[in-house]
Amino acid sequence: MSAAEGVVGPGPGQADGRLRAFLRLVMIEHSVFALPFAYMASFTAMLLDDGEIDWLGLLLVTVAMVGLRTFAMACNRIIDREIDARNPRTAGRELVTGAVSVRSAWAGALVALVVFLGAAALLNPLCLALAPVAVVPMVVYPYGKRFTHFPHAILGLAQAMGPVGAWIAVTGEWSWEAVILGAAIGVWIGGFDLIYACQDVESDRENGVKSVPARFGVAGALYGARGCHVLTVALLAWYGLATDAGGFFWAGLAVVVAAFCYEHAIVRPGDLSRLNRAFFTVNGFIGIALFCCALLDLLVRGLSG
């Protein structure tokens, strides 16, 4: 037997399986909710800067966003694994079933954090200096449901940092326009998290998990989500005015309004059967549709590669 044959360790198939399980754990496909708005901020900043697309910068923004989101989701799953085990909806998650070990999840989280910090360092000094500010709410959020009925606001704050960070990545400078866009995204995501949390209201109450639905009921949470999404539209309109957006952007905003109306029409206090369609399909569509319309607007206004 050779030395190589005597080494005990996971084979390629096992390693691939563990990687796939980790990617399922962090729901990597849900990056679709945050990336379009980071790209919108990046492209707008590029137009206002010199009108040229910086493809390397855009790649680094993508790596940073995916790295930070992966870190945040891994931390969320690790911190919440005992709560998840008591909730029938989440009892099949990888850390509960043992498909991913806690040690492996922490390893994946730390790798993702290093990737995020490395991308921030390659972008510019201000991105690196502000990187810890972006990390803090990602770790605080899963603890939020233990001390406040409004953990959705912490999630919104965490998500609001994406567009701001993307703008800084391009220009190396602070931007209030990016803050407006970030606020819109934070309120939007906080709003649809209120909808998502409605499916766990009974489990949350039984296990002492704090949330708006657990405190104010499903109807209260859905009214709160509607208010958030009205505010989201107002903030997006403000962002459009602040950046001198053209017709394609406003057409995209009209699509967003229609999608919000549909989302809130299919989810009612007495009927949550279409909640997943509202959460995953509609909100994924909103992000992609608005980004495509905003990109068309920027290209018409002179953005070039």
GICOR-V640673 format. One record per pair of residues at least 24 apart in sequence whose ideal C-beta (glycine too) atoms are under 6 Angstrom apart, sorted by the first residue. I is the first residue (numbers start at 1). GAP is how many residues later the second one is. D is the distance in whole Angstrom. If there is no record, write none. Layout:
BEGIN
I_GAP_D ; I_GAP_D
END
This chain:
BEGIN
21_73_5 ; 21_78_5 ; 21_79_5 ; 22_78_6 ; 22_86_5 ; 25_52_6 ; 25_69_4 ; 25_75_5 ; 26_44_5 ; 26_47_4 ; 26_48_5 ; 31_35_6 ; 31_38_6 ; 32_252_5 ; 33_254_6 ; 34_128_5 ; 35_30_6 ; 36_251_4 ; 36_252_6 ; 36_255_4 ; 37_126_5 ; 37_148_5 ; 38_27_5 ; 38_124_5 ; 38_125_6 ; 38_128_4 ; 39_252_6 ; 40_251_5 ; 40_254_5 ; 41_122_4 ; 41_125_4 ; 41_126_5 ; 41_137_5 ; 41_140_6 ; 42_124_5 ; 42_128_5 ; 43_255_5 ; 44_199_6 ; 45_122_5 ; 45_125_4 ; 45_126_5 ; 46_124_6 ; 47_251_5 ; 47_256_4 ; 49_122_6 ; 51_251_5 ; 53_252_4 ; 57_113_6 ; 60_59_5 ; 60_62_6 ; 60_63_5 ; 61_105_5 ; 61_108_5 ; 63_56_4 ; 64_52_5 ; 64_55_4 ; 64_56_6 ; 67_45_5 ; 67_48_4 ; 67_49_4 ; 68_48_4 ; 70_42_4 ; 71_38_5 ; 71_41_4 ; 71_42_5 ; 72_66_4 ; 74_31_5 ; 74_34_5 ; 74_35_4 ; 75_34_6 ; 75_64_5 ; 76_66_4 ; 78_27_5 ; 79_63_4 ; 80_62_5 ; 86_121_5 ; 87_116_4 ; 123_46_4 ; 124_48_4 ; 126_42_6 ; 126_46_5 ; 127_41_6 ; 127_42_5 ; 134_27_5 ; 145_64_5 ; 145_65_5 ; 149_61_5 ; 149_63_6 ; 149_66_4 ; 152_38_5 ; 152_41_4 ; 152_42_5 ; 153_37_6 ; 155_35_6 ; 155_38_5 ; 156_30_4 ; 156_31_6 ; 156_33_6 ; 156_34_3 ; 157_29_6 ; 159_26_6 ; 159_27_5 ; 159_30_4 ; 160_25_6 ; 160_26_3 ; 177_65_5 ; 177_66_5 ; 180_55_6 ; 180_58_5 ; 180_59_5 ; 180_62_6 ; 181_58_5 ; 183_52_5 ; 184_48_5 ; 184_51_4 ; 184_52_5 ; 187_41_5 ; 187_44_5 ; 187_45_5 ; 188_44_4 ; 190_38_6 ; 191_34_4 ; 191_37_3 ; 191_38_5 ; 192_91_5 ; 194_27_5 ; 194_30_5 ; 194_31_4 ; 195_30_5 ; 195_72_6 ; 195_83_6 ; 196_83_5 ; 198_74_6 ; 199_73_6 ; 199_76_6 ; 218_51_5 ; 219_50_4 ; 226_38_6 ; 229_31_5 ; 233_24_6 ; 245_52_6 ; 246_51_5 ; 246_55_6 ; 248_45_5 ; 248_48_4 ; 248_49_4 ; 249_45_5 ; 249_48_4 ; 251_42_6 ; 252_38_5 ; 252_41_3 ; 252_42_6 ; 255_34_5 ; 256_30_5 ; 256_34_5 ; 259_27_5
END
